């Protein structure tokens, strides 16, 4: 486009030099001839101005700016005077916009290592959004704002995952988080077509997850035994519990609730068709499906428990949590990285390479 404009200006300049040597009546005759040709062109193609290129517009605007107003008004142009004024205004706006961008100042750009690591995490983990990547960076000791991660992904053409709002029923859950245990069943499909029911529990205060067991038939005796085993584990770990939250699944019988009530734990049942009342447990089930079960072919029940135990250890010892300021339930955040030019990452594959962990190389 720039070369075309230069060529147009040079060719018009040569034409003007040749025109200046002609007699004055030749000039008038040529001008009248050109005016007549333009009039004929307007009659045949009334919308010819719609096909003007940018160099044509710039040349017409330049010539129109050098002519007297009364002379310009007497001429019959293929564009209106308002259009020429608008072209001048657009050129001025672009010029000032370039100057303002050139002298713009703000926050310094993110370190090149931070950008490369952020893009690597996004490429190797398709389901991670900018909040998940920010948590992984915090776990590596890299201090960066979530908005910076969002901007890096956006500039690279990667769509950041939308930020989800917090769950409802928040006031009770936050005030009593240290003593709330949430339980729920979820199902997993095996390759032989069998559907297995998995019982899991999560601590609201620490976000620590426990896989209690899996069975094809969650009968009352099996469910009650899992509750007794879980209470013994809590007693050995010294974990206090005040409330047990679960939905109104038929598997959670009166005998199941009686096991907890005998130890002074209050059982709270969520309302009918209200998954947000047990939102933390529901969110973990969603994470387990997206990060593990939806990406793994489970052969049998033994294989299912193997991969679930692997995910349980990953979730408790490495996966960051926003509620814990991006720390893992059983691992605090490390000290911030000072030398960003010489740090290196090492990836550890878990669950057959479905899950990735990142740690700094010592």
C-alpha positions as CSV (number, residue, x, y, z in Angstrom):
1,X,0.0,0.0,0.0
2,X,2.9,2.4,0.8
3,X,4.7,1.7,-2.4
4,X,1.5,2.2,-4.4
5,X,1.0,5.6,-2.8
6,X,4.6,6.7,-3.5
7,X,4.2,5.6,-7.1
8,X,0.9,7.5,-7.4
9,X,2.5,10.7,-6.0
10,X,5.6,10.5,-8.3
11,X,3.4,9.9,-11.4
12,X,1.2,12.8,-10.6
13,X,4.2,15.0,-10.0
14,X,5.6,14.2,-13.4
15,X,2.3,14.9,-14.9
16,X,2.1,18.3,-13.2
17,X,5.6,19.2,-14.5
18,X,4.5,18.4,-18.0
19,X,1.3,20.3,-17.6
20,X,3.1,23.5,-16.4
21,X,4.9,23.8,-19.8
22,X,1.7,23.8,-21.8
23,X,-0.2,26.9,-22.9
24,X,-2.9,28.1,-20.6
25,X,-5.7,27.4,-23.1
26,X,-4.4,23.8,-23.4
27,X,-4.8,23.5,-19.6
28,X,-8.4,24.8,-19.7
29,X,-9.3,22.5,-22.6
30,X,-7.9,19.5,-20.8
31,X,-9.7,20.4,-17.5
32,X,-13.0,20.8,-19.4
33,X,-12.4,17.4,-21.1
34,X,-11.7,15.7,-17.8
35,X,-14.8,17.3,-16.2
36,X,-16.9,16.0,-19.0
37,X,-15.5,12.5,-18.7
38,X,-16.2,12.6,-14.9
39,X,-19.7,13.7,-15.6
40,X,-20.2,10.8,-18.0
41,X,-18.7,8.4,-15.4
42,X,-21.0,9.6,-12.7
43,X,-24.0,9.0,-14.9
44,X,-22.9,5.5,-15.7
45,X,-21.5,4.5,-12.3
46,X,-23.1,6.6,-9.6
47,X,-21.4,4.6,-6.8
48,X,-17.9,4.7,-8.2
49,X,-16.6,6.4,-5.0
50,X,-17.2,3.1,-3.1
51,X,-14.3,1.5,-5.0
52,X,-11.7,4.1,-4.1
53,X,-8.5,2.7,-2.5
54,X,-6.7,4.3,0.4
55,X,-4.0,6.0,-1.9
56,X,-6.8,7.4,-4.1
57,X,-8.5,8.9,-1.0
58,X,-5.2,10.4,0.3
59,X,-4.5,12.0,-3.1
60,X,-7.9,13.5,-3.5
61,X,-7.8,14.8,0.1
62,X,-4.4,16.3,-0.5
63,X,-5.4,18.1,-3.7
64,X,-8.7,19.3,-2.2
65,X,-6.8,20.8,0.7
66,X,-4.7,23.0,-1.6
67,X,-7.7,24.5,-3.5
68,X,-9.8,27.5,-2.5
69,X,-13.1,26.8,-0.9
70,X,-15.2,28.5,-3.6
71,X,-13.3,26.8,-6.4
72,X,-13.7,23.4,-4.7
73,X,-17.4,24.0,-4.3
74,X,-17.8,24.7,-8.0
75,X,-16.2,21.5,-9.0
76,X,-18.1,18.2,-9.5
77,X,-16.2,15.6,-7.6
78,X,-17.1,11.9,-7.2
79,X,-17.1,12.4,-3.4
80,X,-18.9,15.0,-1.3
81,X,-17.0,17.7,0.7
82,X,-18.1,16.0,3.9
83,X,-16.4,12.8,2.8
84,X,-13.1,14.7,2.3
85,X,-13.4,16.3,5.7
86,X,-13.9,12.9,7.2
87,X,-10.8,11.5,5.5
88,X,-8.7,14.3,6.9
89,X,-10.2,13.6,10.4
90,X,-9.4,9.9,10.1
91,X,-5.8,10.6,9.1
92,X,-5.3,13.0,12.0
93,X,-6.9,10.5,14.5
94,X,-4.6,7.7,13.3
95,X,-1.5,9.9,13.6
96,X,-2.3,11.0,17.2
97,X,-3.2,7.4,18.1
98,X,0.2,6.2,17.0
99,X,1.9,8.9,19.0
100,X,-0.1,8.2,22.1
101,X,0.7,4.4,21.9
102,X,4.4,5.2,21.3
103,X,4.8,7.2,24.5
104,X,2.5,5.0,26.7
105,X,3.9,3.8,30.0
106,X,2.5,1.3,32.6
107,X,3.5,-1.8,34.5
108,X,6.7,-3.5,33.3
109,X,6.2,-6.5,31.1
110,X,6.2,-10.0,32.6
111,X,9.6,-11.8,32.6
112,X,10.3,-13.8,29.5
113,X,10.7,-16.9,31.7
114,X,7.3,-16.4,33.3
115,X,5.7,-16.1,29.8
116,X,7.4,-19.2,28.5
117,X,6.4,-21.3,31.6
118,X,2.9,-20.0,31.5
119,X,2.5,-20.9,27.8
120,X,4.1,-24.3,28.4
121,X,1.6,-25.1,31.2
122,X,-1.3,-24.0,28.9
123,X,-0.1,-26.1,26.0
124,X,0.5,-29.3,28.1
125,X,-2.7,-29.0,30.0
126,X,-5.7,-28.1,27.8
127,X,-8.3,-28.1,30.5
128,X,-6.4,-25.6,32.7
129,X,-7.6,-22.0,32.9
130,X,-5.6,-18.9,33.9
131,X,-6.6,-19.4,37.6
132,X,-5.3,-23.0,37.6
133,X,-2.1,-22.0,35.9
134,X,-1.7,-19.1,38.4
135,X,-2.0,-21.7,41.2
136,X,0.6,-23.9,39.6
137,X,3.0,-21.0,39.3
138,X,2.4,-20.1,42.9
139,X,3.2,-23.7,43.9
140,X,6.6,-23.3,42.0
141,X,7.4,-20.1,43.9
142,X,6.7,-17.7,41.0
143,X,4.9,-14.6,42.3
144,X,2.7,-13.2,39.5
145,X,-0.7,-11.7,39.5
146,X,-3.6,-13.7,38.0
147,X,-4.4,-10.8,35.7
148,X,-0.8,-11.1,34.3
149,X,-1.4,-14.8,33.5
150,X,-4.7,-13.9,31.9
151,X,-3.0,-11.3,29.7
152,X,-0.2,-13.6,28.7
153,X,-2.7,-16.3,27.5
154,X,-4.8,-13.7,25.7
155,X,-1.8,-12.2,23.9
156,X,-0.8,-15.7,22.8
157,X,-4.3,-16.4,21.3
158,X,-5.2,-18.9,24.1
159,X,-8.7,-18.4,25.6
160,X,-8.5,-18.2,29.4
161,X,-11.1,-20.2,31.2
162,X,-13.8,-18.0,32.8
163,X,-13.6,-17.4,36.4
164,X,-16.5,-19.2,38.3
165,X,-18.2,-17.5,41.1
166,X,-18.2,-18.9,44.6
167,X,-21.0,-21.3,45.7
168,X,-24.2,-20.3,47.4
169,X,-24.9,-21.1,51.0
170,X,-21.5,-19.5,51.6
171,X,-22.0,-17.9,55.0
172,X,-22.6,-21.2,56.8
173,X,-19.9,-23.1,54.9
174,X,-17.2,-20.5,55.6
175,X,-18.0,-19.9,59.2
176,X,-18.0,-23.6,60.1
177,X,-15.5,-24.8,57.5
178,X,-13.0,-26.2,60.0
179,X,-15.6,-28.7,61.3
180,X,-17.6,-29.6,58.2
181,X,-17.1,-33.0,56.4
182,X,-19.0,-33.4,53.1
183,X,-19.7,-36.8,51.7
184,X,-21.2,-37.9,48.4
185,X,-21.4,-40.8,45.9
186,X,-20.3,-40.5,42.3
187,X,-20.2,-43.2,39.6
188,X,-17.5,-44.4,37.3
189,X,-18.1,-46.6,34.2
190,X,-15.7,-49.5,33.6
191,X,-14.8,-50.9,30.2
192,X,-17.0,-54.0,30.7
193,X,-20.0,-51.8,31.1
194,X,-20.2,-52.0,34.9
195,X,-21.1,-48.9,36.8
196,X,-19.2,-48.5,40.1
197,X,-20.3,-46.3,43.0
198,X,-17.5,-44.4,44.7
199,X,-17.8,-42.8,48.2
200,X,-15.6,-39.8,48.9
201,X,-15.4,-37.2,51.7
202,X,-13.8,-33.8,51.7
203,X,-12.8,-31.6,54.7
204,X,-14.0,-28.0,54.1
205,X,-11.4,-26.4,56.2
206,X,-8.3,-28.1,54.7
207,X,-9.8,-29.3,51.4
208,X,-8.2,-32.7,52.1
209,X,-10.0,-35.4,50.1
210,X,-10.4,-39.1,51.1
211,X,-11.6,-41.9,48.9
212,X,-13.5,-44.2,51.3
213,X,-14.2,-47.1,48.8
214,X,-15.9,-48.3,45.7
215,X,-18.6,-50.9,45.1
216,X,-21.0,-52.0,42.5
217,X,-23.9,-52.3,45.1
218,X,-23.8,-49.6,47.8
219,X,-26.0,-51.6,50.3
220,X,-26.6,-50.4,53.8
221,X,-24.1,-52.7,55.5
222,X,-21.2,-51.6,53.2
223,X,-22.0,-47.9,53.6
224,X,-22.2,-48.2,57.4
225,X,-18.9,-50.0,57.6
226,X,-17.2,-47.2,55.5
227,X,-18.6,-44.7,58.0
228,X,-17.1,-46.6,60.9
229,X,-13.7,-46.9,59.2
230,X,-13.7,-43.2,58.4
231,X,-14.4,-42.2,62.0
232,X,-11.5,-44.4,63.2
233,X,-9.2,-42.7,60.7
234,X,-10.4,-39.2,61.9
235,X,-9.7,-40.2,65.5
236,X,-6.2,-41.4,64.7
237,X,-5.5,-38.2,62.8
238,X,-6.9,-36.0,65.5
239,X,-9.2,-34.2,63.0
240,X,-12.2,-32.6,64.8
241,X,-15.6,-32.9,63.1
242,X,-18.8,-31.0,64.1
243,X,-21.0,-31.5,61.0
244,X,-21.4,-34.1,58.3
245,X,-23.1,-32.8,55.1
246,X,-24.6,-35.1,52.5
247,X,-27.5,-35.2,50.1
248,X,-30.7,-37.2,50.3
249,X,-29.3,-40.3,48.4
250,X,-31.1,-43.5,49.5
251,X,-27.7,-45.0,50.3
252,X,-27.3,-42.6,53.2
253,X,-29.7,-44.4,55.5
254,X,-30.7,-43.8,59.1
255,X,-28.1,-46.3,60.3
256,X,-25.4,-44.5,58.4
257,X,-26.3,-41.2,60.2
258,X,-26.5,-42.9,63.5
259,X,-22.8,-43.8,63.3
260,X,-21.8,-40.1,63.2
261,X,-24.5,-39.0,65.7
262,X,-23.1,-41.5,68.3
263,X,-19.9,-39.5,68.4
264,X,-21.6,-36.1,68.7
265,X,-21.4,-35.2,65.1
266,X,-24.5,-33.4,63.7
267,X,-25.7,-34.7,60.3
268,X,-27.1,-32.1,57.9
269,X,-28.9,-33.2,54.7
270,X,-29.0,-30.8,51.8
271,X,-32.3,-29.8,50.3
272,X,-33.9,-31.7,47.4
273,X,-32.3,-30.9,44.0
274,X,-30.0,-28.3,45.6
275,X,-26.4,-29.4,44.7
276,X,-25.0,-26.0,45.7
277,X,-25.6,-26.8,49.3
278,X,-22.9,-29.4,48.9
279,X,-21.0,-27.4,46.4
280,X,-17.4,-28.1,47.5
281,X,-18.0,-31.9,47.2
282,X,-19.7,-31.4,43.9
283,X,-16.9,-29.3,42.6
284,X,-14.3,-31.9,43.6
285,X,-16.3,-34.6,41.8
286,X,-16.3,-32.4,38.7
287,X,-12.5,-31.9,38.9
288,X,-12.0,-35.6,39.3
289,X,-14.0,-36.3,36.2
290,X,-12.4,-33.6,34.0
291,X,-8.8,-34.2,35.1
292,X,-8.8,-38.0,35.5
293,X,-11.9,-40.2,34.8
294,X,-12.9,-38.5,31.5
295,X,-9.3,-39.0,30.2
296,X,-8.7,-42.6,31.5
297,X,-9.9,-46.0,30.4
298,X,-10.7,-47.9,33.6
299,X,-10.4,-51.6,33.2
300,X,-11.9,-52.9,36.4
301,X,-12.6,-51.9,40.0
302,X,-9.0,-52.6,41.1
303,X,-7.7,-50.3,38.4
304,X,-10.3,-47.7,39.4
305,X,-9.1,-47.6,43.0
306,X,-5.5,-47.4,41.9
307,X,-6.0,-44.3,39.8
308,X,-8.3,-42.7,42.4
309,X,-5.6,-43.2,45.1
310,X,-3.1,-41.6,42.8
311,X,-5.4,-38.7,42.2
312,X,-6.1,-38.4,45.9
313,X,-2.4,-38.1,46.7
314,X,-2.0,-35.6,43.9
315,X,-4.9,-33.5,45.1
316,X,-3.8,-33.4,48.7
317,X,0.0,-32.9,48.2
318,X,0.3,-30.8,45.0
319,X,-2.9,-29.4,43.4
320,X,-3.3,-25.7,44.3
321,X,-6.5,-24.3,45.9
322,X,-7.7,-20.7,45.8
323,X,-9.3,-21.1,49.3
324,X,-5.8,-21.9,50.6
325,X,-4.1,-19.1,48.7
326,X,-3.0,-21.5,46.0
327,X,-1.4,-23.9,48.5
328,X,-2.1,-27.6,48.5
329,X,-3.9,-29.1,51.5
330,X,-0.9,-31.0,52.8
331,X,1.9,-28.8,51.4
332,X,2.5,-25.1,52.1
333,X,3.8,-22.7,49.4
334,X,7.5,-22.5,48.9
335,X,9.6,-19.3,49.2
336,X,9.4,-16.9,46.2
337,X,11.9,-17.5,43.4
338,X,14.5,-14.7,43.2
339,X,16.6,-15.6,40.2
340,X,14.1,-16.0,37.3
341,X,16.9,-16.3,34.7
342,X,18.3,-19.6,35.9
343,X,15.5,-21.6,37.4
344,X,14.4,-24.8,35.6
345,X,11.3,-27.0,35.8
346,X,10.9,-30.8,36.1
347,X,7.7,-32.5,35.2
348,X,6.4,-35.6,36.9
349,X,3.7,-37.7,35.2
350,X,1.1,-39.4,37.4
351,X,-1.7,-41.7,36.6
352,X,0.0,-42.9,33.4
353,X,0.8,-39.3,32.2
354,X,-2.8,-38.0,32.6
355,X,-1.8,-35.7,35.5
356,X,1.3,-33.5,35.5
357,X,3.2,-32.1,38.5
358,X,5.8,-29.4,38.2
359,X,8.7,-28.8,40.6
360,X,11.8,-26.8,40.5
361,X,15.1,-28.5,39.8
362,X,17.5,-28.1,42.7
